[in-house]
Amino acid sequence: MKKHLIYGIDDVPPLGEVVPLGFQHYLTMFGSTVAIPLILSDALGIAGDPVKQAALISTMFFVSGIVTLLQTTFGNRLPLIQGGTFSLLAPTITICGMAHLANAGFEVRMREVQGAIILGGLVEAVIGYSGLVGRILTRVGPITIAPTIALIGLSLYEFGAPQAGLHWGIGGLTIGLIVLFSQYMKRTHRAFELFPVMLGILIAWGTAWGLTAGGVFQEGHPAYVSTDGVTAASWVGVPAPFQWGVPTFGAAAFVGMLAGFLASIVESVGDYYACARLAGAPVPDRRTVSRGIGMEGVGCVIAGVFGTGNGTTSYSENIGAIGLTRVGSRRVVQVGAWIMIVLACFGKFGALFTTIPAPIVGGMYCAMFGMIASVGLSNLQFVDLNSARNLFIVGFAFFMGLSVPVYFQQHPLALGESLGWLADIVNTIGKTGMAVGALFAFVLDNTIPGTREERGLTAWHA
């Protein structure tokens, strides 16, 4: 990939480019960052409180910036944005629904969630820094990594067209602009080559804003731009540790949360390979992966201390942005991290991004998540694709990674109250496509006979 990059992982773009490129990463990750607190607002009891929602969003951006700097400087040193993870949503909602929290207020629920995330982060840090993940990776090859990475993008299909289709005018405009700038016009002007995502979002957002101001989009319309959150948010507010109180550490909450951490680890390992490939970096070795997972555990502890209501993981969206822009510079991501930290201290600026309508976010996902799937498939170039063994494993892993989560959504495992914690773990992993695909591919690739050349291990580790 190196020869196709504008800036490689160690390159430092000029100031006039590095700042807007870093801001583009900020814009790219805002969708998921904003979505997580909004999804959790009912469970946490702040659905009707825009001030608390804005504070939670600012806290997530603030922590994301800190952890991104730690990861890119001391962790795996890949240009990976660190932010909230959807893997922890299900266990968090389950925790908030526990009997002793059913009638509790926001702070009480948040403290219970914080305690579980801190303990889970410590476990993840131990798994990483002990080298356990790295030792497992000696038996992981492209046949396992390909479906894992691809399913990261494919499993998010429900957030693409369904969201963009809430209003195809705005959603389609977002998709069309990103495709136009990144593919058709990238050689006509450097701005289109470097900032296709940011330009597409800003133009579509401005269009929606103008139509709202002109009375075309009324309140309740899917593309309506509401500024209520901006009005309610404070101008300045620096997130502080334990701002919701001292965390509560409960065994049941901790065990339930572990399921989300296991799924997050599997997803992150796939992200490392995808990011390294797009950024022109060497294939991550055991030490790189171990440092990365260890630092993600540290990041989750920091998120628990500040009270984001979530942990941290590597953002697939921003890997897609690297693929579209062909800018894999570590410095760009670090500048983006500083932008997150600084802007998170201005409440109204953070709340401003809550005004971006859902169709624009969905359109961005449509244009970007396909790139993740393609990067996953590209790892199969190391594998003998004339081998019936390999074709079976890859196809089976893909199908099960897409099909099993549907089964678990319809028929979640129930083991009774005494084994509820085990059911939570199985259900969370079963609902995570990339975890299912990785598990089947790993087991089959290491048990069905095949040569190292056939499996792609010789070329993979060369």
PyMOL commands that set and color helices and strands:
alter all, ss='L'
color gray80, all
select helices_A, chain A and resi 2-4+15-44+50-74+86-96+99-101+106-129+132-139+142-154+157-159+161-184+190-194+196-213+228-232+251-279+286-306+316-325+330-344+347-355+358-382+388-410+420-430+433-447+452-455+457-460
alter helices_A, ss='H'
color red, helices_A
select strands_A, chain A and resi 82-83+313-314
alter strands_A, ss='S'
color yellow, strands_A
deselect
rebuild
show_as cartoon
